[in-house]
Amino acid sequence: METHELLSLVQETLADDLAVNAWCLDIFGKAPTVFLGMDEENPPDQDQYPVIMILDCRETRGRHSRARSWSVEIGVGIVQPEILAVPQRKIYSGFLQAETFRSLVESALLALRRPHKIDVSGDAGRGDDYPLYCSFTQITFEETITSRH
């Protein structure tokens, strides 16, 4: 598998995932837009959310190794102005929803059959600017090259 094929597979998988789409439709009334790349100077407008962004990809391979790996950074973003107030607590719903969204994205990619090994690095990060909530993750894909071309 080549890098461009992996990135296209990731985008297609996330755009077509039933659980991701069902959750977004239930919470936000629309399916997410899956971006391959991002223009930092012109990020999506709030009406384009929810979004999934494939932000970065780093490939590792060696001349004498039959293994290749890719580390793909993915971010999810939602707009959620809801704040729940209960005695002695204030809950920004978007904070929790962004984490649920990230988890669904990770699960969709962990279910792929190819490449052969897929891991979530545990490097989940956050970036919030109320009412915009984002969560980020690194997913590592590995495969063993079975033949040289």
N, C-alpha and C positions, 0 to 999 in steps of 0.2 A: 504494500500500500504506500502511496506517495502522500506527502503532506497535504497537497490540495484535495486529494480524495478523502483523507480523514476529515478535513475541515468541512467539506461538503456533506459528508456522512453525519457529522455532528449537527450541522444546521438542519438537515433533512429530518434526522431523528427527533430533534427537539420540536420542530414545527409540526410533526405528525404524531407526537406522543399523546395518547388518549388521556392519561391521567393529568398531564400538564394542561392540556386544553380544557378538560372538564373542570378542573379547579379554577382556572382563570375565568371561564365562562360563568361559573357559579358565583365567584367573588366580584368580578369586575364587569361581567356582561359581554366580554369579548375575548377572543383567543390572543395569545401574545404575539408580538412581532419579533422574529428572530433575526438579529443583525449579524452579519459576518464582517467584522471590523466596525470602526466607529470614528466619526469626525469629532474630535474633542472640542473644536471651535464651534460646532453646530450640533449639539446633542439633540436627541429627540424632544419634541414638544411634549408637555404633560399629557395632551390628549392622545398621544401615540402609545402610552403605557397601558398594560404591562409589557415589558420588554425583556428579552434574553439577548445578551451581547457576547459574542465570541470575540474576546479582546486581544488575545495574544497566543502565539504558539511557538514553542521552542523544540526543535528536533535534536536528538542525540543519537549518533551512530559512529562507529569506528571502522577503520580500514580493515581490521582483522577480527571484527566481531560480526556475528550473524544476528545480532539483536539491534532493534531500533526502538526508540521511545520518543514520545511527544508529551510535553507538558502544556496543557491548554488552559488558559485563564478564561473563566466565564463569569459574567455578572448578570444578575437579575435586578430589575427595577420595577417598582410599583408606585402609584400615587394613591395615598390613603389618608384623608384628613380626619378620619374618625378617632376620637379620643374617648375611652370609656372611663367613667369615674365611679368608683365604688369606695366605701369607707376606707380611708387611710391608703388608698391606691389610685394611681392614675395610669392607664394603660394606653399607649399609642399603638393602635391595632396594626398599623403598617410595619412596625418593628417585628412583630411575630409573624405576620403574613409574608414578609420578605424572606424570613428563615424557612418557612414552609415551602415557598416557591423554590428556593435554592435546593432544598432537600429533594423535591420532586424532579428537578432538572438532573441532579446527581443520580437519582434512581433510574431515570430514563437512560442515561449513558452507561451506567453500570450493567444494564441489561443487554447491551450490545454483544453480539457473538464475535465480532472481529473489530479491532485487533484482539489478540488472544488474552491479554491480561489488561485489566482496567482497574485503577485504584484512585480513590479520592485522597489527596494528600493530607487532608485535615486542615489545610490553610484556608479556612473560611474567614473572610473579612467582612467589614461593614463600612458603609458610607451613607449617612443620612443627612437630609436637608429638608425637614418637614415642609410639606406633606410627601416629599419624595423619599422613598426608602430603597436602599440597594444592599445586596449581599453578593459576595464574590467567593469563588472557589477555584482551586487548581485540580485538574483531573489529569492523571498520567495514563497514557495508552502505551502498551508495549507489544511488540510482535517479534517473532523469530523469522528471519528471512530464510525461506526454504530452498530457494534456488537463485543463482546469480544470472543476471541477464547480460 
